Structure formats: C-alpha cells, structure tokens
Amino acid sequence: MTELIILSIALSMDAFAVALGIGSKQITMSKSLALKVALFFGFFQGFMPLVGYFAGLGLSGFIESIDHWVAFILLAIIGGKMIYDSYGEPVEEEIAIITNKVLLLLAIATSIDAMAAGFTLTLMETSITISILIIGLITFIFSYVGVIVGSKGGAFLESKAELLGGIVLIAIGLKILIQHTLFN
C-alpha cells in the first residue's frame, strides 16, 4: 500500500505542477476553479492507469519473464521525461482562459504517463479498484491544493514538483527491477 501511495504522489506531480501554473495565472483565488481542475485531473489520472493495467494484463502472458524490465523502462522513461520537462517551459504558459476544453486537454496530457504506469499495477499486490481510487484521490487533492498555492505565488514550485515526481518514479521502477531480479 505504501508503494501505491508513493506511486500516486509521484504520478500526481505533473498535474500538481500544471495546477500551480493555472493558479498563478489567476488574479483572484477561486475555489470553484480549484475544484474544477481537481475533478478533471483526478478523474483522468485515476482512469488512465486502468487502461494501462488492462493493456498490461493483455500482454502479461507474452512478457511475463521480463515484465519487471518493462515496468522499470516505462517508469524510467516517464520519470526521465518529467525531469526533462522540469527544466523547460510550463505547459500552461500560453493559456489565458481556462475553459472546460482546455482543462480536458490538460487533464489528458498530464495523465498519459499514468496510463503507462498503469502497466506496473499488474505487478503490485493491491486491487486495481483501490489503486485507481487512491491515484485519483491523491491527484484530486494535489491539484486542488496546487491551484490554491499557485494563486498565492507558488509558480516557482512547478518545476520542482515535476523534478521530484520524476525522481520518485525512477526509484519505484528501480525497486521493482531489483525485487524481481535479486529476490525471485
């Protein structure tokens, strides 16, 4: 369960970073905007791992002997991309008006990594239902807080959140690899 919570926090870091950016663009803090961002991001961040999980189940018979390597490589790529992105321009830099369409696109964009990470859920000893609920709930909380903190001047935290999330995802991938190669 601890590993799932750490994975959830790491996956929520890109949504948190975007939520910080959205909040920093607001003249006044809006709890309704924070709630809307949290709902969009939490839902997609919780739903996309389900897609990855089922894809992982479908492939498990073919890659069972190397599934730990696949999980490590996927998490290393996702983590590496998050670390790389932490040094670039924020996604929402050009976004002036936060519409439902914009939130939908941002929610999908920030949850693509969660879909790939969903494959690793096949290797964890937690139910998929609990997993997607925890991932969605943690992302909801981080996104809500992100908009509020961002509106109070927390835009400088954007890159640091993505950097931390990337490092944690790589560490989880490494842990899976070590557990399945040294202890099995």
Secondary structure, 3 states (H helix, E strand, C coil): CHHHHHHHHHHHHHHHHHHHHHHHCCCCCCHHHHHHHHHHHHHHHHHHHHHHHHHHHHHHHHHHHHHHHHHHHHHHHHHHHHHHHCCCCCHHHHCCCCCHHHHHHHHHHHHHHHHHHHHHHHHCCCCHHHHHHHHHHHHHHHHHHHHHHHHCCCHHHHHHHHHHHHHHHHHHHHHHHHHHHHCC
